[in-house]
Amino acid sequence: MRKPALIVLALAALLSAEEPRFTPDNQMLRPEGYRQWVHVGSSLGMSYSEGAKPEKKNFHSVYLHPAAWTAYQKTGKFPEGTVLMMEIYSAGEQESINRAGAFANEFLRVEGAVKDSRRFDGGWAYFDFGGPVTGGLKDVSTAFAKERCWACHNEHAETDNVFTQFYPWLGPKK
Ligand code: HEC
């Protein structure tokens, strides 16, 4: 990474311990400590395209920033500044004493979703921070084009682009 980029990163980190954090050109900085946020849901082997049969099922694990969690409890709405992080793990089988079923095994990558209507057309933006399967975690990420991520979330997610129908205690099955 070039020096100016590093300086921008350091400054952005210093100026605000709050999440989400962005570079001046609206790249998102990978949030700190999101594994200690509110874990809202897990899924196994979900695929988003019709007829797809993934060869290997992965676990998805979704975390919601605590400030957004608190606001959502009170209002049923995701406030500006909401951040969700989704980690993807391989499914492990037949290890240790396990003879049936699967467990979240190796961390593969992590993605993020942010609600910030001032920065992003359509309110929400989506980011990929990579992980071991992409050659390492990224510190900063550029938002995907709307048709890559936003469009499906906007059309199919139950609550304001968030797939609460799959998050047991955010969705209708409380
Ligand atoms: C065809 C539909 C579809 C597309 C395209 C899509 N997603 Fe999702 N996304 C989902 C579904 C369904 C979930 C529910 C949770 C899961 O997958 O376990 C989800 C959940 C998420 C979450 C957790 C928070 C939330 O909004 O519920 C993040 C973060 C996320 N996706 C990032 C991305 C990124 C980044 C892209 C683009 C590279 C993307 N998604 C493209 C369907 C989609």
Residues whose N, C-alpha, C, O or C-beta is under 5 A from the ligand:
A	BS01	HEC	S43 M46 Y48 H60 V62 L84 M85 M86 E111 G112 A113 Y126 F127 D128 F144 R148 C149 C152 H153 N161 V162 F163 F166
